[in-house]
């Protein structure tokens, strides 16, 4: 098991926690305590009542959940679990395994699948659902056939466990999901797509999260089902449906968080409260749903577990076409959610530092570089002093290491934005401004190589950058096409901010 907050999608080990390698617990002189994270450098002050939990974790090894709960005998187990899960989401703890409940404690679940003209895919999907490790009496499967023109309905009828709803008019997936939800009996609605395969522990790994009454919906791990060629291996690490390897929860500051509908669980009352999916949307309906859910006051969470394997489009033409479709949803979503203004965060310290570097290169003078060095030095002194005042013991080396990493991350952040939305302009700029085209092409290459180093795909760098380039060009082509069509350029002209809102 890697020493991080990452969790294997098929992990079925007992529930346990540990401090991340970059985190440590320190007792302060005033009797309090703080969890310190090396990068991004931050400290979280912990009330003394919770110190026994952190004392259990101080050794750095995996600690079984039962031992952590026993360290706080006066606290309800639910409160202790909520506390450690908060530390997981904030990046201080790693988690492995999932809670095991008594059969009587699992809520009823309705699995909902929309399908059209996919006989083989729905056969495999339903076969995987028959292998689910979940109390049979608390599970129902509803399949909505969206006016298929082949033998898809006949295949569904072969599975006695599935309830089939047949439509005579093609209405798209969002409408089908809403239709199934109207008849569903489960307390939890679990959505999966017809081209996905569920692991046997899919529901058992995700459903316990709903013991948190504030949680409205939850997304799980979406893996790539194929592993035959280079594009498959690219999708394995870079799928548009892959949220990541870290626990995430919706926050007021993160207004654009969502999880895909192909592995999505939601409370039935929350689904009904916001009116289900917006049936007029054929792409991006899951994003719209998640945003409306959060606006209604519900929490949304992603957990890198509860695996489903997605049969992605593994031919280049289909791959590019699907990314184009995804891109077209951005202007539509921006029109529907005007309060979610896209921003480009350019902190003053990082921005000014790199401007001095650019100026030094452009002028051939070391004077701007010296000014940048002074800014970096002052930034480190200021941050070290602030932590010292709060009695958090960090070395100057730790402070400057975190600052330098942050400055380098700023470069990636800028390169990634240019790569995501402006790569298709590079060929047009070559005859007009070769230098500008070269800079933008270089920024795209930097973004791709950073992604390669982080994702660690089973591909050589050239193949990865090739697929990365196709993905970026296809997606932004869809964005720009829809922007022009709707005369809404908010997705490609974000508001620049220098401080977190």
C-alpha positions in Angstrom: 0.0 0.0 0.0 1.4 3.4 -1.0 2.0 5.8 1.9 -0.5 8.4 0.9 -4.1 9.3 1.0 -4.7 7.1 -2.0 -6.9 4.1 -1.8 -7.0 1.2 -4.2 -10.4 1.0 -5.9 -10.7 -2.7 -5.2 -9.5 -2.5 -1.6 -11.4 -4.8 0.6 -9.2 -4.7 3.7 -10.5 -3.8 7.1 -11.0 -0.1 7.8 -7.9 1.6 9.0 -6.2 5.0 9.1 -2.7 6.5 9.2 -1.0 9.8 9.0 0.2 10.7 5.5 4.0 10.8 5.2 3.9 14.5 4.7 1.9 15.1 7.9 2.9 15.0 11.5 1.2 15.8 14.9 2.8 18.3 17.2 1.9 19.2 20.8 2.1 22.9 21.4 3.5 24.7 24.4 0.1 26.0 25.4 -1.1 22.4 25.7 -2.9 22.3 22.4 -1.9 20.4 19.3 -1.6 20.8 15.6 -1.4 18.6 12.5 1.3 20.0 10.2 1.3 19.2 6.5 4.5 19.7 4.6 3.0 20.5 1.2 1.0 22.5 0.8 2.5 23.9 4.0 -0.4 24.3 6.5 -1.3 23.6 10.1 -4.6 22.4 11.5 -5.1 23.1 15.2 -6.8 20.2 17.1 -8.7 20.5 20.3 -7.1 18.6 23.2 -10.2 16.4 23.5 -9.1 14.7 20.2 -5.5 14.2 21.1 -6.0 10.5 22.0 -7.0 9.8 18.4 -3.8 11.5 17.1 -1.7 9.7 19.7 -2.9 6.4 18.2 -1.8 7.6 14.7 1.5 9.1 15.7 3.5 6.0 14.9 2.8 6.3 11.2 1.5 2.7 10.7 -2.0 1.7 9.7 -4.3 1.7 12.8 -7.5 -0.3 12.8 -10.7 1.7 13.2 -11.6 -0.3 16.3 -8.5 0.9 18.1 -9.1 4.5 17.2 -12.7 4.3 18.4 -11.6 2.7 21.7 -9.3 5.7 22.3 -12.4 7.9 22.6 -14.8 5.8 24.8 -16.8 8.8 25.8 -17.5 9.9 22.3 -20.1 8.2 20.0 -18.4 6.1 17.3 -20.2 8.2 14.6 -18.6 11.4 16.0 -15.1 9.8 16.0 -15.5 8.5 12.5 -16.7 11.9 11.3 -13.6 13.5 12.8 -11.1 11.2 11.2 -12.9 11.3 7.9 -12.7 15.1 8.0 -8.9 14.7 8.4 -8.8 12.3 5.5 -10.6 14.8 3.2 -8.3 17.6 4.3 -5.3 15.6 3.3 -3.8 14.8 6.8 -4.8 11.2 7.0 -4.9 8.2 4.6 -7.6 5.6 4.7 -7.7 2.0 3.6 -10.7 -0.4 3.6 -14.3 0.6 4.4 -16.8 0.2 7.3 -18.6 -3.1 7.6 -22.2 -2.9 8.7 -24.6 -5.4 9.9 -27.0 -6.6 7.2 -29.9 -4.8 8.9 -28.0 -1.5 8.9 -27.6 -1.2 5.2 -30.2 1.1 3.5 -32.3 -0.1 0.6 -30.8 0.8 -2.8 -32.3 1.1 -6.2 -29.7 0.7 -9.0 -30.8 2.7 -12.1 -29.4 2.1 -15.6 -30.4 3.9 -18.8 -29.6 2.1 -22.0 -30.1 2.4 -25.8 -28.9 -0.1 -28.5 -26.3 -1.7 -26.3 -27.2 -5.4 -26.0 -23.7 -6.7 -25.2 -22.9 -3.9 -22.8 -26.1 -4.2 -20.8 -25.7 -8.0 -20.6 -22.2 -7.6 -19.0 -23.4 -4.7 -16.8 -26.4 -6.7 -15.4 -24.2 -9.8 -15.0 -21.8 -7.7 -12.8 -24.8 -6.5 -10.7 -25.9 -10.0 -10.1 -22.6 -10.6 -8.3 -23.0 -7.6 -5.9 -22.3 -8.4 -2.3 -25.3 -6.6 -0.9 -28.4 -7.7 1.0 -30.7 -9.0 -1.7 -33.9 -7.9 0.1 -32.6 -4.3 0.1 -31.6 -4.2 -3.6 -33.6 -3.5 -6.7 -32.3 -3.0 -10.3 -34.3 -0.8 -12.7 -33.3 -0.6 -16.4 -34.8 2.0 -18.7 -34.6 1.1 -22.4 -34.5 4.3 -24.3 -36.4 3.1 -27.4 -33.7 0.7 -28.6 -33.8 -0.4 -32.2 -32.2 -3.8 -31.6 -32.6 -6.7 -29.2 -31.4 -4.8 -26.1 -34.8 -5.2 -24.3 -34.8 -9.0 -24.9 -31.3 -9.2 -23.3 -32.6 -7.3 -20.3 -35.6 -9.6 -19.9 -33.2 -12.5 -19.5 -32.3 -11.1 -16.1 -35.1 -11.8 -13.6 -33.4 -9.5 -11.1 -34.0 -6.5 -13.3 -37.2 -4.5 -13.7 -37.4 -3.2 -17.3 -39.1 0.1 -18.3 -39.5 0.3 -22.1 -39.8 3.6 -23.9 -41.2 4.1 -27.4 -39.6 7.5 -27.9 -35.9 8.3 -27.6 -35.5 10.8 -24.7 -31.8 10.5 -23.7 -30.2 9.4 -20.4 -31.3 12.2 -18.1 -35.0 11.6 -18.8 -34.6 7.9 -18.4 -32.9 8.3 -15.0 -35.7 10.5 -13.8 -38.3 8.1 -15.0 -36.7 5.2 -13.1 -36.4 7.3 -9.9 -40.2 7.9 -9.9 -40.8 4.2 -9.4 -37.7 3.4 -7.3 -38.3 2.1 -3.8 -34.8 2.5 -2.4 -33.6 5.0 0.1 -30.5 5.4 -2.0 -30.6 5.8 -5.8 -27.4 4.3 -7.3 -26.7 5.3 -10.9 -24.5 3.3 -13.2 -24.2 3.4 -17.0 -24.8 0.5 -19.3 -21.2 0.4 -20.5 -19.9 -0.1 -17.0 -19.1 -3.1 -14.8 -19.6 -2.9 -11.1 -17.2 -4.6 -8.6 -18.9 -7.0 -6.2 -18.2 -4.5 -3.3 -19.4 -1.4 -5.2 -22.3 -0.6 -3.0 -20.8 -1.9 0.3 -17.8 0.4 -0.1 -19.8 3.5 -0.8 -23.2 3.2 1.0 -21.8 3.5 4.6 -20.8 7.1 3.8 -24.6 8.0 4.0 -24.4 7.5 7.8 -23.4 11.1 7.7 -26.7 12.9 7.6 -25.3 16.0 5.9 -24.3 14.0 2.8 -26.7 14.2 -0.1 -24.8 12.4 -2.8 -21.6 10.5 -3.4 -19.4 9.5 -6.3 -17.0 6.5 -6.5 -14.0 5.3 -8.5 -14.4 5.0 -12.3 -11.7 2.8 -13.8 -11.0 1.9 -17.4 -12.3 -1.5 -18.4 -9.9 -2.0 -21.4 -6.1 -2.4 -21.3 -5.2 -3.5 -24.8 -3.5 -0.5 -26.5 -1.9 2.8 -25.8 -5.2 4.7 -25.7 -6.5 2.3 -23.1 -3.5 2.9 -21.0 -3.9 6.7 -21.4 -7.6 6.4 -20.3 -6.5 4.3 -17.3 -4.9 7.4 -15.8 -6.5 10.3 -17.7 -10.2 9.4 -18.2 -12.5 12.4 -18.1 -14.6 10.3 -15.7 -11.7 9.8 -13.3 -12.0 12.3 -10.5 -8.8 11.3 -8.8 -7.2 9.2 -6.1 -8.1 11.5 -3.2 -11.1 11.9 -1.0 -13.0 15.2 -1.8 -16.0 17.0 -0.4 -17.9 20.0 -1.7 -17.0 23.3 -0.1 -18.2 26.8 -0.6 -14.8 27.8 -2.0 -14.9 25.0 -4.6 -17.9 25.8 -6.7 -17.2 23.6 -9.6 -16.9 20.2 -7.9 -18.9 17.3 -9.4 -18.9 13.6 -9.9 -19.9 11.7 -13.0 -23.3 9.9 -13.2 -21.9 6.6 -14.2 -20.9 5.9 -10.6 -23.2 8.1 -8.5 -25.3 7.5 -5.4 -27.8 10.0 -4.1 -30.5 10.1 -1.4 -33.9 9.7 -2.9 -35.3 12.6 -1.0 -32.4 14.9 -2.2 -33.0 13.7 -5.8 -36.7 14.6 -5.5 -36.0 17.9 -3.8 -34.0 19.3 -6.7 -36.2 17.7 -9.4 -33.8 15.1 -10.6 -31.6 15.6 -13.7 -32.3 18.4 -16.1 -33.8 16.4 -19.0 -33.0 19.1 -21.6 -29.3 18.4 -21.2 -27.7 15.6 -23.1 -24.1 16.3 -22.1 -23.1 17.7 -18.7 -26.4 16.8 -17.0 -24.4 15.2 -14.1 -22.4 18.4 -13.6 -25.6 20.5 -13.6 -27.2 18.1 -11.1 -24.2 18.2 -8.7 -24.2 22.0 -8.7 -27.9 22.3 -8.1 -27.6 19.7 -5.3 -24.9 21.8 -3.6 -26.9 25.0 -4.1 -29.8 23.3 -2.3 -27.6 22.9 0.8 -26.6 19.2 0.4 -23.0 18.0 0.7 -21.4 16.1 -2.2 -18.5 13.8 -1.8 -16.1 11.7 -3.9 -14.4 8.6 -2.5 -11.7 6.7 -4.5 -13.4 3.3 -3.8 -16.6 1.5 -4.9 -15.1 0.8 -8.3 -16.9 0.5 -11.6 -15.0 -0.2 -14.8 -16.0 1.9 -17.8 -15.8 0.6 -21.3 -14.4 3.8 -22.8 -14.2 4.7 -26.5 -10.8 3.2 -27.4 -10.7 4.3 -31.1 -9.1 7.7 -31.8 -12.1 9.0 -33.7 -14.6 8.1 -31.1 -12.3 9.3 -28.3 -11.9 12.7 -29.9 -15.6 13.0 -30.7 -16.5 12.3 -27.1 -14.1 14.9 -25.7 -15.5 17.4 -28.2 -19.0 16.7 -26.8 -17.8 17.2 -23.3 -16.4 20.6 -24.3 -19.7 21.8 -25.7 -21.2 21.5 -22.3 -19.1 24.3 -20.7 -20.9 27.3 -22.2 -24.3 25.7 -21.6 -23.5 25.1 -17.9 -22.0 28.6 -17.5 -25.3 30.0 -18.9 -27.4 28.0 -16.5 -25.2 28.7 -13.5 -24.2 32.3 -13.8 -23.1 32.6 -10.1 -20.4 30.1 -10.9 -18.0 32.5 -12.5 -14.9 30.8 -13.8 -11.8 32.4 -12.3 -8.0 32.1 -13.0 -6.2 32.4 -9.7 -2.9 34.2 -10.0 -1.5 35.0 -6.5 0.5 38.2 -6.3 3.7 36.6 -4.9 4.0 33.9 -7.6 2.9 36.2 -10.4 5.5 38.9 -9.5 8.3 36.4 -9.0 7.8 34.8 -12.4 7.5 38.2 -14.0 10.9 39.1 -12.7 12.3 35.8 -14.2 10.7 36.6 -17.6 12.1 40.2 -17.4 15.5 38.9 -16.6 15.5 36.5 -19.6 14.1 39.2 -21.9 16.7 41.9 -20.9 19.6 39.7 -20.1 20.0 41.5 -16.8 20.4 39.9 -13.4 18.8 42.8 -11.6 15.2 41.6 -12.1 16.3 38.1 -11.0 17.8 39.6 -7.8 14.5 41.4 -7.1 12.7 38.0 -7.5 15.1 36.4 -5.1 14.4 39.1 -2.5 10.6 38.5 -2.9 11.1 34.8 -2.4 13.2 35.4 0.7 10.7 37.8 2.2 7.8 35.4 1.4 9.6 32.7 3.4 10.4 34.9 6.3 6.8 36.1 6.5 5.3 32.6 6.4 7.9 31.2 8.9 7.1 34.0 11.3 3.4 33.5 11.0 3.7 29.8 11.9 6.1 30.6 14.8 3.7 33.0 16.3 1.1 30.2 16.3 3.7 27.9 18.0 4.0 25.6 15.1 7.5 24.3 14.8 8.7 24.2 11.2 12.2 24.7 9.8 13.1 27.4 7.3 14.0 24.6 5.0 10.5 23.2 5.2 9.1 26.7 4.5 11.2 27.4 1.5 10.8 23.9 0.1 7.0 24.4 0.2 7.3 27.9 -1.3 9.4 26.7 -4.2 7.1 23.8 -4.9 4.2 26.3 -4.9 6.0 28.6 -7.4 6.6 25.6 -9.7 2.9 24.5 -9.3 2.0 28.1 -10.4 3.8 27.5 -13.6 2.0 24.3 -14.2 -1.3 26.0 -13.4 -0.8 28.6 -16.0 0.5 26.1 -18.6 -2.4 23.8 -18.0 -5.0 26.6 -18.6 -3.3 27.6 -21.9 -3.2 23.9 -22.9 -6.8 23.4 -22.0 -8.3 26.3 -23.9 -5.9 27.9 -26.3 -3.8 25.0 -27.9 -5.9 25.1 -31.1 -4.7 28.8 -31.7 -1.0 27.7 -31.9 -1.1 26.8 -35.7 -2.9 30.0 -36.5 -0.3 32.0 -34.6 2.7 30.5 -36.3 2.7 32.8 -39.3 1.6 35.9 -37.3 3.8 35.5 -34.2 6.2 32.5 -34.2 7.5 33.4 -30.7 4.0 33.5 -29.2 3.1 30.2 -30.9 6.4 28.6 -29.6 5.7 29.9 -26.0 2.1 28.5 -26.1 3.3 25.2 -27.6 6.0 25.0 -24.9 3.4 25.6 -22.2 1.3 22.8 -23.6 4.3 20.5 -23.5 5.1 21.4 -19.9 1.5 20.7 -18.9 1.7 17.3 -20.7 5.0 16.3 -19.2 3.9 17.2 -15.7 0.7 15.2 -16.1 2.9 12.3 -17.3 5.2 12.5 -14.3 2.2 12.6 -11.9 0.0 10.0 -13.5 2.8 7.6 -14.2 1.0 5.8 -17.1 2.4 2.6 -18.7 3.2 4.6 -21.8 6.3 6.4 -23.1 6.3 10.2 -22.8 5.8 10.7 -26.6 2.7 8.5 -26.7 1.2 10.1 -23.6 1.8 13.6 -25.0 0.3 12.6 -28.3 -3.0 11.4 -26.7 -2.9 14.4 -24.3 -2.7 16.7 -27.3 -5.6 15.1 -29.0 -7.7 15.3 -25.9 -6.9 18.9 -25.3 -7.5 20.0 -28.9 -10.8 18.0 -29.1 -12.2 19.3 -25.8 -11.4 23.0 -26.5 -12.7 22.7 -30.0 -16.0 21.7 -28.5 -15.8 24.6 -26.0 -15.0 27.2 -28.6 -17.6 25.9 -31.0 -20.3 26.1 -28.3 -19.0 29.5 -27.2 -19.4 30.9 -30.7 -22.7 29.3 -31.2 -24.2 30.6 -27.9 -22.1 33.9 -28.0 -20.9 33.1 -24.4 -17.2 33.3 -24.0 -17.1 33.0 -20.2 -15.4 29.6 -20.2 -12.4 30.9 -22.2 -12.3 34.4 -20.7 -12.2 33.8 -17.0 -12.0 36.5 -14.3 -8.5 36.9 -13.0 -8.2 37.0 -9.3 -5.1 37.4 -7.1 -6.7 36.4 -3.7 -8.9 33.4 -2.8 -12.5 34.4 -2.6 
